Amino acid sequence: MKRKNLAKPQLLTLSLLIASFASWASAANKGFVIAMGGGNGTPEIYEKWKALGGGTNAHVVLIPTANNPGDDIAPVVEGLKHVFGTQDVTVLDTKDRAKANSAEFVAPLQRATFVFIDGGRQWRLADAYLGTRVERELRNVLKRGGVIAGSSAGASILASYLVRGDPKGPEVMMAKGHERGFGFIPNSAIDQHVSERHRERDMEAVVAAHPKLLGIGIDPNTVIVVHEGQFEVLGSGKVTITKAGQKQYSISSGNHFDLRRRKPQ
C-alpha cells in the first residue's frame, strides 16, 4: 500500500511533465516570443529586439489594436523605426473580423520578421483576432524564425490564458468569455505592470482556479525572451513566478527559466 501511495504522486508528476513537453512540442518553432510588462523599455531590450528581429533588414509590423480611443501611435511607429534603423514599419489595426480574415490585411505579416503588439486593453485584441488569419499568420512568423513582442496588454495576449480580459475593466483577473490568449506561451498566464501597480498577489487566484497554469508577472521595463521552452529575463525589474501550491518567487535580469520543467535554470 505504501508503495502504491508513493507511486501516485510520481505518476502524476510524470504525466504533468509529459503534458508540458507535449504542449511545447506542439508550439515548437524557430522564433522568439518577447513579453514586456509595460513601460518604455530599456536600451538592453531594444538591442535584443534589433538583434533577433532582423536589424536594419527587418520587416516590422505594429499592431496597436489594444490601444484606447484617441491614443497616438506615431511615437510608437517612430520609436520602432529608430530601434531598427529602418522605415519599413507597417501598421495593422482593425476591429472588423472579416477584414482580419482577408488576404490583403494579413499580407504584411507574411513577410514580417518582427511584430510588436502594443498595450491598452487585451480584450480588444482577443475580439478582433482570435481564430482569424491574423492569429494564424502570427504563428507563421514564429515558424519562420521571427519575433513576436508585446507590451502590457500585448504581453498578456501572448499567453494561453488571458488575464484582465473583462471589457468592463482591468481589475477582474478571470473574465468569462475573455479567458483565451494566442497561446504562443503554452500553459501560462501573463500579468504586467506588476511592481508599478502592486499586482504581485493577483495571479494567485488564477493558478488556484487553474492549477496547470504557470503565472508569470512582469514588471515594467522588463521582458521575458522565450525560445525553445525557456526564457531569459532582461530589463530593470523582476519577473514573479506563481505556481499552484507553491510559494511565489521572483527572477532578476540575466537569469533563465525552464518552462518545460517549470523551474529556474
WOKA-V233263 format. One record per backbone hydrogen bond with DSSP energy under -0.5 kcal/mol. NH is the residue of the N-H (numbers start at 1). CO is the residue of the C=O. E is the energy in kcal/mol with one decimal. If there is no record, write none. Layout:
NH/CO/E  NH/CO/E
This chain:
5/1/-2.4  6/2/-2.1  7/3/-2.0  8/4/-1.7  9/5/-0.9  10/6/-1.1  11/7/-3.0  12/8/-2.6  13/9/-2.8  14/10/-2.4  15/11/-2.8  16/12/-2.5  17/13/-2.3  18/14/-2.7  19/15/-2.3  20/16/-2.3  21/17/-2.5  22/18/-2.5  23/19/-2.3  24/20/-2.1  25/21/-2.4  26/22/-2.2  27/23/-1.3  28/25/-0.9  30/142/-0.7  31/142/-1.2  32/146/-2.2  33/226/-2.0  34/148/-2.5  35/33/-0.5  35/224/-1.9  36/34/-0.5  36/150/-3.0  37/219/-0.8  37/222/-2.1  46/42/-2.5  47/43/-2.4  48/44/-1.6  49/45/-2.5  50/46/-2.6  51/47/-2.6  52/48/-2.4  53/49/-2.5  54/50/-0.7  55/50/-2.1  57/54/-1.7  58/55/-1.7  60/58/-0.6  60/88/-2.2  61/114/-2.4  62/90/-3.1  63/116/-3.0  64/62/-0.6  67/64/-2.2  71/68/-2.3  73/71/-0.7  77/73/-2.4  78/74/-2.7  79/75/-2.1  80/76/-2.3  81/77/-2.2  82/78/-2.1  83/79/-2.5  84/80/-2.2  85/81/-1.7  86/81/-1.3  89/87/-2.0  90/60/-2.8  92/62/-2.9  92/90/-0.5  93/91/-0.5  97/95/-0.7  100/96/-2.2  101/97/-0.9  101/98/-0.6  102/99/-1.8  106/102/-1.7  107/103/-0.9  109/106/-1.1  110/106/-0.9  110/107/-1.1  111/108/-1.0  112/108/-0.6  113/59/-2.6  114/59/-1.7  115/147/-2.5  116/61/-2.9  117/115/-0.5  117/149/-2.9  118/63/-2.1  118/116/-0.7  121/66/-2.3  124/121/-1.2  125/121/-0.6  126/122/-2.0  127/123/-2.9  128/124/-1.6  129/125/-2.4  130/126/-1.6  132/129/-2.1  134/100/-0.7  135/129/-0.7  136/132/-1.7  137/133/-2.8  138/134/-2.1  139/135/-1.8  140/136/-1.7  141/137/-1.8  142/138/-1.5  143/139/-2.1  144/140/-1.8  145/142/-1.4  146/141/-2.8  147/113/-2.1  148/32/-2.3  149/115/-3.4  149/147/-0.5  150/34/-2.4  151/117/-2.1  152/36/-2.2  154/151/-2.4  155/152/-1.5  156/152/-2.0  157/153/-1.9  158/155/-1.3  159/156/-1.2  160/185/-1.1  160/188/-0.5  161/188/-2.6  162/179/-1.7  163/161/-0.6  164/173/-1.0  166/172/-0.6  169/166/-1.4  172/169/-0.8  173/171/-0.6  175/173/-0.5  176/174/-0.6  178/175/-2.7  181/160/-2.0  181/179/-0.5  182/157/-3.4  183/159/-2.2  184/158/-1.3  185/158/-1.4  186/184/-0.5  188/185/-0.6  189/214/-2.2  190/161/-0.6  191/216/-2.5  193/37/-1.5  193/218/-0.6  194/218/-1.5  197/193/-2.2  198/195/-0.6  199/194/-2.5  202/199/-1.2  203/199/-0.5  204/201/-1.4  205/202/-0.5  206/202/-0.5  207/203/-2.1  208/204/-1.7  209/205/-1.7  210/206/-1.9  213/210/-2.2  214/187/-1.8  215/213/-0.6  215/242/-3.0  216/189/-2.9  216/214/-0.5  217/215/-0.5  217/240/-2.9  218/191/-2.2  218/216/-0.5  219/238/-2.0  221/38/-2.9  222/219/-0.9  223/234/-3.0  224/35/-1.9  225/232/-2.6  226/33/-3.6  226/224/-0.7  227/230/-2.8  230/227/-0.9  231/257/-2.4  232/225/-1.5  233/255/-2.4  234/223/-2.1  236/221/-2.1  239/251/-2.2  240/217/-3.2  241/239/-0.5  241/249/-3.3  242/215/-2.5  246/243/-2.0  249/241/-1.4  251/239/-2.4  253/237/-0.6  254/233/-3.8  255/252/-1.7  257/231/-2.5  258/263/-2.9  259/229/-1.7  259/257/-0.8  260/229/-1.1  262/258/-1.3  263/258/-1.4  265/256/-2.2
